Amino acid sequence: MTEILVVDDDPRVRDLLSRYLEGEGFEVESVGDGDAMRRHLAESAVDLVMLDLNLPGEDGLSLARELRATSDIAIIMITGKGDPIDRVVGLEIGADDYIPKPFELREVLARIRAVLRRATCRPTEIPAAQTPASSGCLGFVGWRFDPTKRELRNPNGEMVSLSTGEFDLLATFLQHPTRVLDRDRLLDLLRGQEWTPFDRSIDTQVGRLRKKIERDPGNPDLIKTVRGVGYAFSAEVERL
């Protein structure tokens, strides 16, 4: 059974989400702060964390950054703040989606299911017609990309952690090497794989991915900016 961990300091929110999601067939645990979150994660295998932005002590952004640095667990931010910059920052540091308060429970359920599908199913769904290799590993300038195991290793063989959004974006570039993809086309491709962040976050996602794979993110060699159009993955992609 899929386990969801709700991290929110408001017991009413924790109770509401727990009762509703349990009724939809999920196993749900809830805690009120970061320390309790860490204790639970150390003891249990959790599939998705719903993380409130405005927590006492360590805020949700700090905790999301910590989670993303150490794991690929799915993260949905819950935010009550009206400033969209907080939501953008959440996506920048690796959250897979966000839900603003007040929220509709049916929307919460739909977003959870979409994020879980992206996290568990997409690596095996890369179409053969769109990629140099319909299965197995792909390589580019010494890097090794394994869509089945959901792994990326650098030329030194070290694992590089990618968020769901970063993984999907890189997979899309590898499916269309050397082709110029404008922002609308990237969004269409990613939406086709059920990836639905802020439309304007494509540039942010590209920036985050560059930090993971480029020697000099400020002067990228792999993901080239085509001014006024979009982006192109410039390296040759090969089957390993």
TABELCOR-V399667 format. One record per helix or strand of 3 or more residues. SS is the DSSP state (H for helix, E for strand). FROM is the first residue (numbers start at 1). LEN is the number of residues. If there is no record, write none. Layout:
<<SS FROM LEN> <SS FROM LEN>>
This chain:
<<E 3 5> <H 11 13> <E 27 5> <H 34 10> <E 48 5> <H 60 11> <E 74 6> <H 84 9> <E 97 4> <H 105 16> <H 122 3> <H 128 3> <E 137 4> <E 143 4> <E 151 3> <H 164 12> <E 180 3> <H 183 9> <H 199 15> <H 217 3> <E 223 4> <E 230 4>>
